[in-house]
Amino acid sequence: MAVQPDAEKFFNQVSNMDKDVNVIFEGDRLFNGKMLDKLMELFPNDFKVIILQVKDSTLDQRHIDRKDDQDDKFKNSRKTKISNIMSSLTLMDYIETMVNENLDDQTKVIDNIKSFFNWSE
């Protein structure tokens, strides 16, 4: 649950390596202002935040499909957290939003990530 200190230690080690290393993570535990500021500091030229956007109805259906048990208070706190990150003046230049409503959108997101890391098939 308290993964951030270990993740910061890992990212510090990675930033001192002499070779290219790509790190991708998603999820709530590491997606916070403190961690994003740290990553921006360590990797200022190779840092990007992609925030996926969906309609509220799609998000509601995904919660139902996953059978999660988060209450509305928790769900709203996540929206606030993302909104705060998106309005951060220090992160603004690193943030890109993308729609993720369907499989075509998902393909665009994956292609964007591959392009950022110069990955080819």
C-alpha positions as CSV (number, residue, x, y, z in Angstrom):
1,M,0.0,0.0,0.0
2,A,2.8,2.5,0.9
3,V,4.7,2.0,-2.4
4,Q,5.8,5.6,-3.0
5,P,9.0,5.6,-1.0
6,D,10.2,2.4,-2.8
7,A,9.1,3.9,-6.1
8,E,11.0,7.1,-5.5
9,K,14.1,5.1,-4.6
10,F,13.7,3.1,-7.8
11,F,13.2,6.2,-10.0
12,N,16.3,7.8,-8.4
13,Q,18.4,4.8,-9.3
14,V,17.0,4.7,-12.9
15,S,17.7,8.4,-13.4
16,N,21.4,7.8,-12.7
17,M,21.8,4.9,-15.2
18,D,23.8,5.4,-18.3
19,K,21.3,3.8,-20.6
20,D,17.8,4.5,-21.7
21,V,15.1,3.2,-19.5
22,N,11.4,3.6,-20.0
23,V,9.0,3.6,-17.1
24,I,5.2,3.6,-17.4
25,F,2.9,3.4,-14.5
26,E,-0.8,4.0,-13.9
27,G,-3.0,4.0,-10.9
28,D,-3.9,5.9,-7.9
29,R,-1.1,5.1,-5.5
30,L,1.7,6.9,-7.5
31,F,-0.5,9.4,-9.4
32,N,-0.1,12.3,-7.0
33,G,1.4,15.7,-7.2
34,K,4.4,14.9,-5.1
35,M,5.4,11.9,-7.2
36,L,4.8,13.7,-10.5
37,D,6.9,16.6,-9.3
38,K,9.7,14.2,-8.4
39,L,9.6,12.5,-11.8
40,M,9.5,15.9,-13.6
41,E,12.6,16.8,-11.6
42,L,14.4,13.6,-12.4
43,F,13.4,13.3,-16.1
44,P,12.6,16.9,-17.2
45,N,13.2,16.1,-20.9
46,D,11.6,12.7,-20.9
47,F,8.5,13.1,-18.8
48,K,4.8,13.0,-19.8
49,V,1.5,12.6,-18.1
50,I,-1.4,11.3,-20.0
51,I,-4.8,11.8,-18.4
52,L,-7.6,9.7,-19.9
53,Q,-11.0,11.3,-20.2
54,V,-14.4,9.6,-20.5
55,K,-18.0,10.7,-20.2
56,D,-19.4,10.3,-16.7
57,S,-21.8,7.7,-18.1
58,T,-18.9,5.6,-19.4
59,L,-17.1,5.9,-16.1
60,D,-20.2,4.9,-14.2
61,Q,-20.7,1.9,-16.4
62,R,-17.0,0.8,-16.0
63,H,-17.4,0.9,-12.2
64,I,-20.5,-1.3,-12.6
65,D,-18.7,-3.7,-14.9
66,R,-15.8,-4.0,-12.5
67,K,-18.2,-4.5,-9.6
68,D,-16.1,-2.2,-7.5
69,D,-17.4,-1.0,-4.2
70,Q,-16.0,2.5,-4.1
71,D,-18.6,5.0,-2.8
72,D,-19.4,8.4,-4.4
73,K,-17.2,10.2,-1.9
74,F,-14.1,8.2,-3.0
75,K,-14.9,8.6,-6.7
76,N,-15.4,12.3,-6.3
77,S,-12.1,12.6,-4.4
78,R,-10.3,11.0,-7.4
79,K,-11.9,13.5,-9.8
80,T,-10.7,16.3,-7.5
81,K,-7.2,14.9,-7.3
82,I,-7.0,14.7,-11.1
83,S,-8.4,18.2,-11.5
84,N,-5.8,19.5,-9.1
85,I,-3.0,17.8,-11.0
86,M,-4.3,19.2,-14.3
87,S,-4.3,22.7,-12.9
88,S,-0.8,22.5,-11.5
89,L,1.3,25.2,-13.1
90,T,4.5,23.2,-12.8
91,L,3.0,20.1,-14.5
92,M,0.8,21.9,-17.2
93,D,3.4,21.6,-20.0
94,Y,3.8,17.9,-19.4
95,I,0.1,16.9,-19.3
96,E,-1.8,15.6,-22.3
97,T,-5.4,14.6,-22.1
98,M,-6.8,11.9,-24.4
99,V,-10.3,10.5,-24.8
100,N,-10.7,6.8,-23.8
101,E,-14.3,5.9,-24.7
102,N,-13.7,2.8,-26.9
103,L,-11.1,0.5,-28.4
104,D,-10.3,3.0,-31.2
105,D,-9.5,5.6,-28.6
106,Q,-7.4,3.0,-26.7
107,T,-5.4,2.3,-29.8
108,K,-4.7,6.1,-30.2
109,V,-3.5,6.2,-26.6
110,I,-1.2,3.2,-27.1
111,D,0.1,4.8,-30.3
112,N,0.8,8.0,-28.5
113,I,2.8,6.2,-25.8
114,K,4.8,4.2,-28.4
115,S,5.5,7.4,-30.3
116,F,6.7,9.2,-27.1
117,F,9.1,6.3,-26.4
118,N,10.1,5.9,-30.0
119,W,8.9,2.3,-29.9
120,S,8.1,0.5,-33.1
121,E,6.3,-2.8,-33.7
